[in-house]
Amino acid sequence: MRLFLVRKPTVLDEPIEKVLTGMNTYSPEDPEFATLMNHLERLNRMKVENRQTRVSPDTMAIVVGNILGILVIVAYEQKHVMVSKGLGFVIKAKEPRS
């Protein structure tokens, strides 16, 4: 299940819309169309550069889950001694075979 986020309008949305509306009045062969296309590319580049990056909710859930797991283990270790049977459940890194 993927959540869809509503994007906040930016300052550049209105000029981009104006350029797109202006492009509808010209044909692709007109020199004005090429000028408007350059403006549109520049505005879109500026919009991408100003975009804030967000961490996805899936990544946040994984990070929070890992931190909680570590805290549970640390809290248990403070009150109890880890015996050899409990250490068998810990996943060990495998070394590549030569």
N, C-alpha and C positions, 0 to 999 in steps of 0.2 A: 504494500500500500504506500503510495507516494502522496505526500501533502503538497498542494500547490500554494505557493506564496504569492500574494498580491504585491506587485512592485509599486513602489512609491513613484509618482511622477517626478521627473527631474527638470531642471531649468532648461535643458537642451531639448526636451520633447516638443515644445512649441515651435522653435525654429526648424526642427526636423520636419514637422508637419507642414510648415509653410513651404519649405523647399520641395517636399513631395507634391504638394498642391500645385506649385509652380511648374513642376516637371510635367504635370498632366496637360498643361496648356501648350507645350511645345512637342514637336516630333523629335525622335532621336537624331535626326540629321541636322537639326538647328544648332548653331554655336551656343545659344543660350542654354540648351539642354546639357551640353558638356560642362558649362560653367556651373550649373546647378548640381550636376553629378559630383564635381570636385568639392563643392560646398557640403553636399550630403556625406561624402566619404570623410571629410575633415570633422564634421559634427559627430558622426558615429564613432570615429576614433577618439574624440574627446570624451564622449559618453562612456566608452569602455574603460578609458584611463581613470575616470572619476568613480567608477563603480566600486563599491565596498565588497570585499570578499567575506562571505559568511561560512561558518562551519555547519556542515549538514547535521540534522538531528540524529542520523544514524551514527555518525562519528562521535557525537557528544554522548550518546547512550553507551557506546563501547568504552569510552574513556571513563565515564562515571562508574560503569560496572567493574572495570579493572581496578579503579581506586578503592571502591568498596570492598572488593575481594582482598586486596592487599591490607586494608585496615582490619578486616576480620581476622586474617592470619596473624597480623602483628598483635592484635588484642589477645588472641588465644595464646600466642607464644609468651606474652608477659605473665600470664597466670598459670600456664601449664608447660611441662617439658615435652618437647617433641620427641616421640619414640621412633625407632627405626621403621616400624610398620607404617606410620603416617607419612614418612618421607618417600615411601614407595609410590605414592600417588602423585608426586610432583613430576611434571613432564621435564625430561632432561633433553638437552640439545644433542642431536646425533651428529657424530663426526663422519665426514665422507670417507669411504673406503678407498684405500690406495690401489 
